Amino acid sequence: MKYRFNLRTWLLVALMALPLLTNVAFGQEEAAAAADPGPESAYSSEEYIASEGYATFAVNNLWICIAAALVFIMHLGFATLESGLTQSKNTVNILFKNVWIITTGILLYAFWGFNSMYPGDGNGFFAMGSWFGGDLNDASLTTAEYNAGYTWWGDFIFQAMFAATAATIVSGAVAERIKLTSFMIYAVILVGLAYPISGYWKWGGGWLDARGFYDFAGSSVVHAFGGFAALAAVLILGPRKGKYTSSGIKPIVGHSLPLAAIGVFLLWLGWFGFNGGSALSADPKAVSYALTTTSLAAAAGAVASIFTSWIVLKKPDLSMALNGILAGLVGITAGADTVGEGSSVIIGLVAGVIVVFSILFFDKIKIDDPVGAVSVHGICGMWGTIAVGIFSFDPGHSLGVQILGTVAISIFAFVFSFVVFFVLKMIMGVRVSEEEESEGLDVAEHGAPAYHIS
């Protein structure tokens, strides 16, 4: 088989190599410093292992690694949810995109994102990144000198699982009509460059953190970012063929609600790591409290969306119930550790109502989002962040600052995504042809269907 390396291929390769090349350029100073290690760490690994605090450290680090594994499971949940809510002829395409997102996301976060998002320096708005790696023999990376709760590598793998989620959110919103290579390039840029910038604003000690903005596990840093990036992409991409007709909205039904339901329950399971791991230790009170408020909000979101959609649509709608669970989960993520149990129920209930009307609103104005990603992650992510300013135990969590933070992150994600997607549209196009869309992307883009039914 002969392969043709056209402009798209070379552009994709160049974008993948950019973080590594940049790392080489900015890593020279670090390499010089490594040649002269300076004074030895105050602790050796052996001495710390023998100390009284090591048992606690080991349990904390074990939990952060388990939490990372749970967040990884969320990518399987997104893949099955997106597949189930779209047509069977696009299943391979959905799964392929999710494979691309998590694999390139981890590599890009290692090459650039991790050290640009958690630099401990920078100007408050932007910090340079470099290869994340540490010396296995450096005790400061494996003892309380680095962090009392976990190692350098535990920190990296946990945060890397978060990074890829932003592009996964976009994947569902643009499903069934986007060019594969265009999405692959877009995902690389979004995860590799944009996410670490706004993530640094809060979690890396940037300007939002300095103002007192609070986002425990990412209602805005992760979810609103992904939701509004998705909105920009959908606006440029346009709706699926036949979705909006002169006679009204034509439903394009997903091919497997069982698969979608499996995806949502996998996501709920993964959220125990998403929120529970964000306690950044195995502290019994902090972890168990976060898991409890998370589940209360998810359950309340489902109940609210079930009854709201039943009243509005006249029938109990499973897809709305599933999105209600996710709405509650997204809503509680910003304040899972700082709002009361009753408040978590209220946050979930409001999110469950919001998501139904938001999905119907975007459909009414002809913004086609096959899985409701903009509503679930974008709109409910903003609500959850604002809710911290309303319900938090901490009087330092100002409602005004919470609004400022979520609006700033959402606008940044929207503008960055819009510019990148528009440029890609001008250079190489972002949408498949009508014939390819009708045939299905599994055959048109991959040459093979997901299902062989005789």
NULUM-438586 format. One record per residue: z, y, x of N, C-alpha, C in turn. Coordinates in steps of 0.2 Angstrom, whole numbers, padded with zeros to 4 digits, always signed. Example, Ala and Ser with C-alpha at 12.3 -4.5 7.8 and 13.67 -1.06 7.14 Angstrom:
// residues 2
+0039-0028+0066+0039-0022+0062+0039-0016+0066+0035-0011+0064+0036-0005+0068+0039+0000+0064
This chain:
// residues 454
+0000-0006+0004+0000+0000+0000+0000+0006+0004-0004+0011+0003-0005+0017+0007-0001+0023+0003+0003+0027+0007+0007+0032+0004+0004+0039+0006+0003+0043+0002+0000+0050+0003+0006+0055+0003+0007+0058+0009+0012+0063+0010+0009+0070+0008+0010+0072+0002+0008+0079+0000+0013+0084+0000+0012+0090-0002+0016+0095-0002+0023+0094-0005+0023+0091-0010+0029+0089-0014+0034+0085-0009+0031+0079-0006+0034+0075-0002+0037+0078+0004+0033+0083+0008+0036+0086+0013+0041+0091+0012+0040+0094+0006+0046+0099+0004+0052+0095+0002+0052+0090-0001+0058+0086-0002+0061+0083+0004+0057+0081+0009+0060+0079+0015+0063+0085+0019+0060+0090+0019+0063+0096+0022+0069+0099+0019+0070+0098+0013+0076+0100+0009+0082+0096+0011+0080+0089+0011+0085+0084+0013+0088+0085+0020+0083+0087+0024+0085+0088+0031+0089+0095+0033+0088+0100+0028+0090+0106+0030+0098+0106+0031+0102+0103+0027+0109+0104+0029+0111+0101+0036+0108+0095+0038+0109+0092+0044+0107+0097+0050+0101+0100+0049+0098+0104+0054+0103+0110+0055+0105+0113+0049+0110+0118+0049+0116+0117+0053+0118+0110+0051+0125+0108+0054+0124+0108+0062+0118+0106+0064+0117+0105+0072+0118+0112+0075+0115+0117+0071+0115+0124+0074+0122+0127+0074+0126+0126+0068+0132+0129+0068+0138+0124+0071+0136+0118+0073+0141+0114+0076+0141+0114+0083+0137+0118+0087+0138+0118+0094+0144+0121+0096+0147+0126+0093+0153+0129+0095+0159+0124+0094+0159+0120+0088+0164+0115+0087+0163+0109+0093+0157+0107+0095+0156+0102+0100+0159+0105+0106+0158+0111+0108+0161+0114+0114+0169+0113+0114+0172+0115+0108+0179+0115+0107+0181+0108+0108+0178+0103+0105+0180+0096+0105+0180+0093+0113+0176+0096+0117+0176+0094+0124+0182+0096+0127+0186+0101+0125+0192+0103+0127+0198+0102+0122+0200+0096+0121+0205+0095+0115+0211+0099+0115+0213+0102+0120+0219+0106+0120+0225+0102+0120+0231+0105+0118+0237+0101+0118+0237+0096+0112+0241+0090+0114+0241+0085+0110+0245+0086+0103+0243+0083+0098+0246+0084+0092+0254+0082+0092+0258+0086+0088+0265+0085+0089+0267+0078+0087+0263+0075+0083+0265+0068+0081+0259+0063+0083+0260+0057+0085+0255+0052+0086+0255+0048+0080+0250+0045+0078+0249+0041+0072+0255+0035+0072+0256+0032+0078+0261+0027+0078+0268+0030+0077+0269+0036+0079+0276+0038+0078+0277+0040+0070+0271+0042+0067+0272+0044+0060+0272+0038+0056+0269+0033+0058+0269+0026+0054+0276+0024+0054+0280+0025+0059+0287+0023+0060+0292+0027+0056+0290+0033+0054+0294+0038+0051+0296+0036+0044+0301+0040+0041+0303+0039+0035+0298+0041+0029+0294+0046+0031+0290+0049+0026+0283+0045+0025+0282+0040+0030+0276+0037+0030+0274+0033+0023+0279+0030+0020+0278+0026+0014+0276+0031+0009+0279+0036+0008+0276+0041+0003+0269+0043+0004+0268+0045+0010+0261+0047+0012+0256+0042+0011+0258+0035+0012+0253+0030+0011+0252+0029+0004+0257+0029-0001+0256+0029-0008+0252+0035-0011+0253+0041-0008+0249+0046-0010+0242+0046-0008+0241+0043-0002+0234+0043+0000+0230+0037-0004+0234+0032-0005+0231+0026-0009+0229+0029-0016+0233+0033-0019+0231+0035-0026+0225+0040-0026+0225+0044-0021+0219+0048-0020+0213+0044-0020+0213+0039-0016+0207+0035-0015+0205+0031-0021+0210+0028-0025+0209+0025-0031+0206+0030-0036+0209+0036-0036+0206+0041-0041+0199+0043-0039+0197+0043-0033+0190+0044-0031+0186+0038-0033+0188+0032-0033+0184+0027-0036+0184+0027-0044+0189+0030-0047+0188+0031-0054+0183+0036-0056+0183+0042-0052+0178+0047-0053+0171+0044-0051+0170+0040-0047+0164+0037-0045+0161+0033-0051+0166+0030-0055+0164+0026-0061+0161+0031-0066+0163+0037-0066+0160+0042-0071+0153+0042-0070+0150+0041-0064+0143+0042-0063+0139+0036-0067+0143+0030-0067+0140+0025-0071+0140+0027-0079+0146+0030-0081+0147+0032-0087+0141+0037-0089+0140+0042-0085+0135+0047-0087+0128+0043-0087+0126+0039-0083+0120+0035-0083+0119+0031-0089+0124+0028-0092+0124+0024-0098+0124+0028-0104+0127+0034-0104+0127+0038-0110+0121+0042-0110+0118+0044-0105+0111+0047-0105+0106+0043-0107+0106+0036-0105+0101+0031-0106+0102+0030-0114+0108+0029-0116+0108+0027-0123+0106+0032-0128+0107+0039-0126+0105+0044-0131+0098+0047-0130+0094+0043-0126+0087+0045-0125+0083+0039-0127+0076+0040-0127+0072+0034-0129+0071+0029-0124+0070+0023-0126+0070+0017-0121+0065+0018-0116+0059+0021-0118+0054+0022-0113+0055+0027-0107+0061+0030-0107+0063+0034-0102+0070+0032-0098+0072+0025-0099+0078+0023-0096+0078+0022-0089+0073+0019-0086+0072+0019-0079+0072+0026-0075+0069+0031-0078+0069+0037-0076+0076+0040-0076+0080+0039-0081+0087+0042-0081+0091+0038-0076+0091+0032-0075+0095+0028-0070+0093+0030-0063+0086+0031-0062+0084+0033-0055+0087+0040-0053+0087+0044-0058+0089+0051-0056+0097+0051-0055+0100+0046-0058+0108+0046-0057+0109+0042-0050+0105+0038-0048+0105+0035-0042+0104+0040-0036+0099+0044-0037+0097+0049-0032+0103+0054-0032+0106+0056-0037+0111+0062-0038+0117+0059-0034+0120+0053-0035+0126+0052-0032+0125+0050-0024+0119+0047-0022+0118+0046-0015+0117+0052-0011+0113+0056-0013+0111+0062-0010+0117+0067-0010+0121+0067-0016+0127+0071-0016+0132+0070-0011+0133+0063-0010+0138+0062-0005+0136+0064+0002+0130+0063+0004+0127+0065+0010+0127+0072+0011+0125+0076+0006+0125+0083+0007+0132+0086+0007+0136+0083+0004+0143+0086+0004+0146+0084+0011+0144+0079+0014+0146+0078+0021+0143+0082+0026+0137+0083+0025+0133+0088+0030+0135+0095+0030+0136+0097+0024+0137+0105+0023+0143+0106+0018+0143+0103+0012+0147+0106+0006+0154+0106+0007+0157+0100+0010+0164+0100+0011+0167+0105+0015+0165+0107+0021+0168+0112+0025+0166+0119+0023+0161+0120+0019+0159+0126+0016+0163+0128+0010+0166+0123+0007+0170+0123+0001+0177+0124+0002+0179+0121+0007+0186+0121+0009+0187+0123+0017+0185+0129+0018+0185+0131+0025+0192+0134+0028+0196+0137+0023+0202+0140+0025+0200+0147+0028+0194+0149+0028+0192+0155+0030+0186+0158+0026+0182+0162+0029+0176+0164+0025+0178+0171+0022+0173+0174+0019+0174+0181+0016+0177+0182+0009+0178+0176+0006+0180+0176-0001+0175+0174-0006+0169+0175-0003+0163+0174-0008+0158+0168-0005+0158+0168+0002+0154+0163+0005+0157+0161+0012+0156+0154+0013+0159+0152+0020+0154+0147+0023+0153+0146+0029+0148+0142+0032+0151+0135+0032+0146+0130+0032+0148+0123+0032+0146+0119+0038+0148+0113+0039+0146+0109+0045+0148+0102+0043+0146+0098+0047+0148+0091+0047+0155+0090+0046+0157+0086+0041+0164+0085+0039+0168+0081+0044+0165+0077+0048+0169+0071+0051+0175+0073+0056+0179+0069+0056+0185+0070+0060+0186+0064+0065+0190+0065+0070+0192+0060+0075+0197+0055+0073+0195+0049+0072+0200+0044+0070+0207+0044+0074+0206+0046+0080+0212+0046+0084+0216+0053+0084+0214+0057+0080+0217+0064+0079+0223+0063+0074+0229+0063+0076+0234+0062+0072+0235+0068+0066+0232+0074+0068+0233+0079+0063+0229+0077+0057+0224+0073+0057+0220+0071+0051+0223+0065+0047+0228+0062+0050+0231+0056+0047+0238+0057+0046+0241+0063+0047+0248+0064+0046+0249+0070+0042+0256+0071+0040+0258+0077+0036+0255+0084+0039+0253+0084+0046+0251+0090+0049+0245+0092+0045+0241+0087+0043+0235+0090+0039+0236+0091+0032+0239+0086+0029+0241+0087+0022+0246+0082+0020+0252+0084+0017+0257+0079+0015+0255+0073+0011+0250+0074+0007+0248+0069+0002+0243+0064+0004+0238+0066+0008+0232+0061+0010+0229+0063+0016+0224+0059+0018+0221+0060+0025+0215+0065+0023+0212+0066+0029+0205+0070+0029+0200+0067+0025+0200+0060+0026+0194+0056+0023+0196+0055+0016+0202+0054+0014+0204+0053+0007+0202+0060+0003+0203+0066+0006+0201+0072+0003+0194+0072+0002+0190+0071+0008+0183+0071+0007+0180+0067+0002+0182+0060+0001+0179+0056-0003+0180+0058-0011+0186+0060-0012+0188+0062-0018+0184+0068-0020+0184+0073-0016+0180+0079-0018+0172+0078-0018+0170+0073-0014+0163+0072-0014+0161+0069-0021+0165+0065-0024+0164+0062-0031+0163+0068-0036+0166+0073-0035+0166+0079-0040+0159+0082-0039+0157+0083-0033+0151+0087-0031+0145+0085-0035+0144+0079-0035+0138+0076-0038+0137+0077-0046+0143+0078-0049+0144+0078-0056+0139+0084-0059+0139+0090-0055+0136+0096-0058+0128+0094-0059+0125+0090-0055+0118+0089-0056+0117+0083-0061+0122+0079-0062+0122+0074-0067+0122+0077-0074+0126+0082-0075+0126+0086-0081+0119+0088-0083+0116+0091-0078+0109+0094-0079+0104+0088-0081+0105+0082-0077+0100+0077-0079+0100+0075-0086+0105+0075-0090+0105+0073-0097+0101+0078-0101+0102+0085-0099+0100+0090-0103+0092+0091-0102+0089+0089-0097+0082+0089-0095+0078+0083-0096+0082+0078-0099+0079+0071-0099+0073+0071-0103+0068+0066-0102+0063+0064-0106+0056+0068-0105+0057+0074-0101+0051+0078-0100+0050+0081-0093+0055+0080-0088+0055+0083-0082+0051+0079-0077+0048+0082-0072+0045+0079-0066+0050+0076-0062+0049+0070-0060+0054+0067-0055+0055+0071-0049+0050+0072-0045+0051+0075-0039+0054+0082-0039+0052+0086-0045+0055+0092-0046+0062+0092-0047+0064+0087-0051+0071+0086-0052+0075+0084-0046+0072+0080-0042+0075+0078-0035+0077+0084-0031+0072+0088-0030+0072+0094-0026+0078+0099-0029+0077+0100-0035+0082+0104-0039+0089+0102-0038+0090+0095-0038+0097+0092-0038+0100+0093-0031+0095+0092-0026+0097+0093-0019+0100+0100-0018+0096+0105-0020+0098+0112-0019+0104+0114-0023+0105+0112-0029+0111+0113-0033+0117+0110-0030+0117+0104-0029+0123+0101-0026+0124+0103-0019+0119+0104-0015+0120+0105-0008+0122+0112-0006+0120+0117-0010+0121+0124-0009+0125+0128-0014+0123+0127-0020+0126+0131-0026+0133+0129-0027+0134+0123-0028+0141+0120-0030+0146+0122-0025+0145+0121-0019+0151+0123-0014+0152+0130-0014+0147+0135-0016+0149+0142-0016+0154+0144-0021+0152+0142-0027+0157+0144-0033+0163+0140-0032+0163+0134-0030+0169+0130-0029+0173+0133-0024+0171+0136-0019+0175+0139-0014+0178+0145-0017+0175+0149-0022+0179+0154-0025+0186+0153-0027+0187+0147-0030+0193+0145-0032+0197+0140-0028+0194+0134-0027+0197+0128-0023+0197+0129-0016+0193+0134-0013+0193+0135-0006+0197+0141-0004+0200+0144-0009+0204+0150-0007+0200+0156-0007+0195+0157-0011+0190+0162-0012+0193+0168-0016+0188+0172-0018+0191+0178-0022+0194+0177-0029+0191+0172-0032+0194+0170-0039+0202+0167-0038+0203+0163-0033+0209+0161-0031+0214+0166-0029+0212+0171-0026+0216+0177-0024+0218+0181-0030+0214+0181-0035+0216+0185-0041+0220+0181-0046+0222+0174-0044+0226+0170-0048+0222+0166-0053+0216+0165-0053+0212+0161-0057+0214+0154-0057+0215+0150-0062+0218+0143-0062+0213+0138-0065+0211+0133-0062+0207+0128-0064+0209+0121-0061+0213+0118-0064+0217+0112-0061+0212+0107-0059+0207+0105-0063+0202+0099-0061+0195+0101-0062+0194+0107-0065+0187+0109-0065+0183+0110-0071+0187+0112-0076+0183+0114-0083+0178+0119-0081+0179+0124-0077+0174+0129-0075+0170+0127-0068+0174+0125-0063+0172+0124-0056+0166+0118-0057+0168+0113-0061+0163+0108-0061+0159+0108-0068+0162+0108-0073+0159+0107-0080+0155+0113-0082+0158+0119-0083+0154+0125-0085+0149+0126-0080+0150+0125-0073+0145+0126-0068+0139+0122-0070+0140+0115-0071+0134+0111-0073+0131+0112-0080+0135+0114-0085+0133+0116-0091+0128+0122-0091+0130+0127-0088+0126+0133-0088+0120+0132-0083+0121+0128-0078+0115+0127-0074+0110+0123-0078+0112+0118-0082+0108+0115-0087+0104+0119-0092+0108+0124-0094+0105+0129-0099+0099+0132-0096+0100+0135-0090+0094+0138-0087+0088+0134-0086+0089+0128-0084+0084+0123-0083+0080+0121-0090+0084+0120-0095+0081+0119-0101+0077+0124-0104+0079+0130-0103+0076+0136-0106+0069+0137-0102+0068+0135-0096+0062+0135-0092+0058+0129-0094+0061+0124-0095+0057+0117-0096+0054+0117-0103+0058+0119-0108+0055+0119-0115+0057+0113-0118+0057+0112-0125+0059+0106-0129+0054+0100-0128+0056+0095-0130+0052+0089-0130+0047+0089-0135+0041+0086-0134+0035+0087-0138+0037+0084-0145+0036+0087-0150+0037+0085-0157+0044+0086-0160+0049+0089-0156+0055+0090-0158+0056+0095-0163+0053+0101-0162+0053+0106-0167+0046+0107-0170+0045+0106-0176+0039+0107-0180+0039+0112-0185+0033+0114-0188+0033+0119-0193+0037+0117-0199+0038+0111-0200+0042+0108-0206+0049+0108-0204+0051+0109-0198+0058+0109-0196+0060+0105-0190+0066+0103-0189+0068+0099-0183+0067+0092-0184+0064+0089-0180+0063+0082-0180+0067+0078-0175+0072+0074-0178+0077+0071-0174+0073+0066-0169+0075+0065-0163+0072+0060-0158+0078+0056-0156+0078+0050-0160+0084+0046-0159+0085+0042-0153+0091+0042-0150+0092+0038-0144+0091+0031-0146+0090+0027-0141+0088+0020-0142+0094+0015-0142+0100+0017-0140+0106+0012-0139+0112+0016-0140+0115+0017-0146+0121+0019-0147+0127+0015-0144+0126+0008-0144+0131+0004-0140+0132+0006-0133+0126+0008-0130+0126+0010-0123+0129+0016-0122+0128+0021-0126+0131+0028-0126+0138+0027-0127+0141+0023-0131+0148+0022-0132+0151+0019-0126+0148+0014-0123+0150+0012-0117+0151+0017-0111+0146+0021-0111+0146+0027-0106+0152+0032-0107+0153+0033-0114+0159+0038-0115+0166+0035-0113+0166+0029-0115+0173+0025-0113+0174+0025-0106+0168+0024-0102+0168+0024-0095+0170+0030-0092+0168+0036-0095+0169+0042-0093+0177+0044-0095+0179+0042-0100+0186+0043-0102+0191+0039-0096+0189+0033-0095+0192+0029-0089+0192+0033-0083+0186+0036-0081+0185+0039-0075+0189+0046-0075+0190+0049-0081+0194+0055-0081+0201+0054-0079+0204+0048-0079+0211+0047-0077+0211+0049-0069+0205+0047-0066+0205+0049-0059+0203+0056-0058+0199+0059-0062+0197+0066-0062+0203+0070-0062+0207+0069-0068+0213+0074-0069+0219+0071-0065+0220+0065-0065+0226+0062-0062+0226+0063-0055+0220+0062-0052+0219+0063-0044+0220+0070-0042+0219+0075-0047+0219+0082-0045+0226+0084-0045+0231+0080-0046+0238+0081-0044+0239+0081-0037+0234+0078-0033+0234+0078-0026+0240+0074-0022+0243+0070-0026+0248+0066-0024+0249+0060-0029+0254+0056-0027+0255+0050-0032+0262+0052-0036+0264+0058-0036+0270+0060-0039+0270+0058-0046+0275+0054-0048+0275+0050-0055+0275+0055-0060+0278+0060-0060+0278+0065-0066+0272+0069-0066+0269+0071-0061+0263+0075-0061+0257+0071-0063+0256+0064-0061+0251+0060-0063+0251+0058-0070+0257+0055-0072+0258+0053-0079+0257+0058-0084+0259+0064-0082+0259+0070-0087+0251+0072-0088+0248+0072-0082+0241+0074-0083+0237+0069-0087+0238+0062-0086+0235+0057-0089+0236+0057-0097+0243+0059-0099+0244+0060-0106+0241+0065-0109+0241+0071-0106+0238+0077-0109+0230+0076-0110+0228+0073-0105+0220+0071-0105+0219+0067-0111+0222+0062-0112+0221+0057-0117+0222+0060-0124+0228+0064-0125+0229+0068-0131+0223+0072-0133+0221+0076-0128+0215+0081-0129+0209+0077-0131+0207+0071-0128+0201+0067-0129+0202+0064-0136+0207+0062-0138+0208+0059-0145+0208+0064-0150+0211+0070-0149+0210+0076-0154+0203+0078-0154+0200+0079-0149+0193+0081-0149+0188+0076-0153+0190+0070-0153+0186+0065-0156+0187+0066-0164+0193+0066-0166+0195+0067-0173+0192+0073-0176+0193+0079-0172+0190+0085-0175+0183+0085-0176+0179+0082-0171+0172+0082-0171+0170+0077-0177+0173+0071-0178+0172+0067-0183+0172+0070-0190+0178+0074-0191+0178+0077-0198+0174+0083-0199+0173+0087-0193+0169+0092-0194+0161+0090-0195+0159+0086-0191+0152+0083-0192+0151+0080-0199+0156+0076-0201+0156+0073-0208+0155+0078-0213+0159+0083-0213+0158+0089-0218+0152+0092-0218+0149+0094-0212+0143+0098-0211+0137+0094-0212+0137+0088-0209+0131+0083-0210+0131+0078-0215+0137+0078-0219+0138+0074-0225+0138+0066-0223+0138+0064-0217+0139+0057-0215+0143+0057-0208+0147+0052-0207+0150+0051-0201+0145+0050-0195+0145+0054-0190+0140+0054-0185+0143+0051-0178+0141+0045-0176+0144+0042-0170+0143+0047-0164+0137+0049-0163+0135+0053-0157+0140+0059-0157+0141+0062-0163+0146+0068-0163+0153+0066-0161+0155+0060-0163+0162+0058-0162+0162+0057-0154+0157+0054-0151+0157+0053-0144+0157+0059-0140+0153+0064-0142+0153+0070-0139+0160+0074-0140+0163+0073-0146+0170+0075-0147+0175+0073-0142+0175+0067-0140+0179+0064-0135+0178+0068-0128+0171+0069-0126+0170+0072-0120+0172+0079-0120+0171+0082-0126+0173+0089-0127+0180+0090-0126+0184+0086-0129+0192+0086-0127+0193+0085-0120+0190+0080-0117+0191+0079-0110+0189+0085-0105+0184+0088-0107+0182+0094-0103+0186+0100-0104+0188+0101-0111+0193+0106-0112+0200+0106-0109+0202+0100-0108+0209+0099-0105+0209+0099-0098+0203+0099-0095+0203+0098-0088+0206+0104-0084+0205+0110-0086+0207+0116-0082+0215+0116-0083+0218+0114-0088+0225+0115-0088+0230+0108-0090+0227+0103-0088+0230+0096-0089+0238+0096-0087+0239+0100-0081+0246+0100-0078+0250+0106-0080+0247+0110-0084+0251+0116-0085+0251+0119-0093+0249+0114-0097+0250+0116-0105+0254+0110-0108+0257+0111-0113+0262+0106-0116+0258+0101-0120+0261+0096-0122+0258+0090-0125+0255+0092-0132+0258+0096-0136+0256+0099-0142+0250+0104-0141+0250+0108-0135+0245+0112-0134+0239+0108-0132+0239+0103-0128+0234+0099-0127+0230+0096-0133+0234+0094-0138+0231+0092-0144+0227+0098-0147+0230+0104-0147+0226+0110-0150+0220+0111-0146+0220+0111-0140+0214+0112-0135+0209+0107-0137+0211+0101-0138+0206+0095-0140+0203+0096-0147+0207+0098-0151+0205+0099-0158+0200+0105-0158+0201+0110-0155+0197+0116-0155+0190+0114-0152+0191+0111-0146+0185+0108-0142+0180+0104-0147+0183+0099-0151+0180+0095-0155+0176+0099-0160+0179+0104-0163+0175+0108-0168+0170+0112-0165+0171+0115-0159+0166+0119-0155+0160+0115-0154+0161+0109-0151+0155+0105-0149+0150+0104-0154+0153+0103-0161+0148+0101-0166+0144+0107-0168+0147+0113-0169+0144+0119-0170+0139+0121-0165+0141+0120-0159+0137+0122-0153+0131+0118-0152+0131+0112-0153+0125+0107-0153+0121+0109-0159+0123+0110-0165+0119+0112-0170+0116+0119-0169+0120+0124-0166+0117+0131-0165+0111+0130-0160+0112+0127-0154+0107+0126-0149+0100+0123-0152+0101+0118-0157+0096+0115-0160+0092+0120-0164+0096+0124-0168+0093+0129-0172+0089+0134-0169+0091+0136-0163+0087+0141-0159+0082+0138-0154+0081+0131-0155+0076+0127-0152+0077+0127-0145+0083+0126-0143+0085+0124-0136+0086+0116-0136+0082+0112-0133+0082+0105-0134+0086+0102-0128+0092+0100-0130+0097+0096-0125+0098+0089-0128+0095+0084-0126+0095+0078-0129+0102+0075-0129+0107+0076-0125+0113+0073-0124+0119+0078-0126+0117+0084-0127+0122+0089-0129+0126+0092-0123+0123+0091-0117+0127+0093-0111+0129+0100-0110+0125+0105-0113+0126+0112-0112+0132+0113-0117+0133+0110-0122+0138+0111-0127+0145+0108-0124+0144+0102-0123+0150+0098-0120+0153+0101-0114+0149+0102-0109+0151+0104-0102+0152+0112-0102+0146+0115-0104+0146+0122-0103+0151+0126-0108+0150+0125-0114+0154+0129-0119+0161+0127-0119+0162+0120-0119+0169+0118-0120+0172+0119-0113+0168+0119-0107+0171+0120-0101+0174+0127-0101+0171+0132-0104+0173+0139-0104+0179+0139-0109+0179+0136-0114+0185+0136-0119+0191+0133-0115+0190+0128-0112+0196+0125-0108+0199+0129-0103+0195+0133-0100+0197+0137-0094+0201+0143-0098+0198+0146-0103+0201+0152-0107+0208+0149-0110+0208+0143-0112+0214+0140-0115+0220+0140-0111+0219+0140-0104+0225+0140-0099+0228+0147-0100+0224+0152-0101+0227+0159-0102+0231+0160-0108+0230+0155-0113+0233+0155-0119+0240+0151-0120+0239+0145-0117+0244+0140-0118+0248+0138-0112+0246+0140-0106+0250+0138-0100+0257+0140-0100+0261+0136-0097+0268+0137-0095+0269+0143-0090+0264+0143-0086+0265+0148-0081+0263+0155-0083+0267+0160-0083+0266+0167-0085+0261+0170-0080+0260+0167-0074+0255+0170-0070+0248+0169-0071+0247+0164-0076+0240+0162-0078+0238+0167-0083+0234+0173-0081+0232+0178-0085+0226+0176-0089+0226+0178-0096+0220+0177-0100+0214+0181-0097+0215+0187-0095+0210+0191-0093+0206+0188-0086+0211+0185-0082+0208+0182-0076+0205+0176-0077+0207+0172-0082+0204+0166-0084+0197+0167-0087+0196+0172-0091+0190+0174-0094+0185+0176-0088+0188+0181-0084+0184+0183-0078+0181+0177-0074+0185+0172-0072+0184+0167-0068+0178+0162-0071+0179+0160-0077+0174+0156-0081+0168+0159-0082+0168+0166-0083+0162+0170-0084+0158+0170-0078+0161+0172-0072+0158+0173-0066+0155+0166-0063+0158+0161-0064+0156+0154-0062+0150+0152-0066+0150+0153-0073+0145+0152-0077+0139+0156-0076+0139+0162-0075+0134+0167-0074+0131+0165-0067+0135+0164-0062+0132+0162-0055+0128+0155-0056+0130+0150-0059+0127+0144-0060+0120+0145-0064+0120+0149-0069+0114+0150-0073+0109+0154-0069+0111+0159-0066+0106+0163-0062+0103+0159-0056+0108+0156-0053+0105+0151-0047+0100+0146-0049+0102+0143-0055+0098+0137-0057+0091+0140-0060+0092+0146-0063+0086+0149-0066+0081+0150-0061+0083+0153-0055+0079+0156-0050+0076+0149-0046+0080+0144-0045+0077+0138-0042+0072+0135-0046+0074+0134-0052+0069+0130-0057+0063+0134-0058+0063+0141-0058+0057+0145-0059+0053+0144-0053+0056+0145-0047+0052+0144-0041+0048+0137-0041+0052+0132-0043+0049+0125-0043+0043+0125-0048+0044+0128-0053+0039+0128-0058+0033+0132-0056+0034+0137-0052+0028+0141-0049+0024+0137-0044+0028+0133-0040+0025+0130-0034+0022+0123-0036+0026+0119-0040+0024+0112-0041+0024+0110-0048+0027+0114-0052+0027+0112-0059+0034+0108-0060+0037+0109-0066+0043+0105-0068+0042+0100-0074+0036+0100-0077+0036+0096-0083+0030+0092-0082+0031+0085-0085+0026+0081-0085+0021+0082-0090+0015+0079-0090+0009+0081-0095+0011+0078-0102+0008+0080-0107+0009+0078-0114+0008+0070-0114+0003+0068-0111+0001+0061-0111+0007+0057-0107+0009+0059-0102+0015+0056-0098+0021+0056-0102+0022+0061-0106+0028+0061-0110+0028+0057-0116+0022+0056-0119+0021+0052-0124+0021+0044-0122+0018+0043-0116+0019+0036-0113+0026+0034-0111+0030+0039-0109+0036+0037-0107+0037+0038-0099+0042+0041-0096+0042+0042-0089+0044+0036-0085+0046+0030-0089+0047+0024-0085+0040+0022-0082+0035+0022-0086+0028+0019-0084+0025+0025-0080+0025+0031-0083+0021+0037-0080+0024+0038-0073+0031+0038-0072+0034+0040-0065+0035+0034-0061+0037+0029-0064+0040+0023-0060+0035+0017-0060+0031+0017-0065+0026+0011-0065+0029+0005-0068+0035+0005-0071+0038-0001-0074+0043+0001-0080+0043-0002-0085+0048-0001-0091+0054-0004-0089+0060-0001-0093+0066-0004-0092+0067-0011-0095+0064-0012-0101+0065-0018-0105+0058-0021-0106+0058-0028-0105+0053-0032-0106+0054-0037-0112+0052-0035-0118+0053-0039-0124+0047-0042-0127+0047-0049-0127+0041-0053-0129+0042-0055-0136
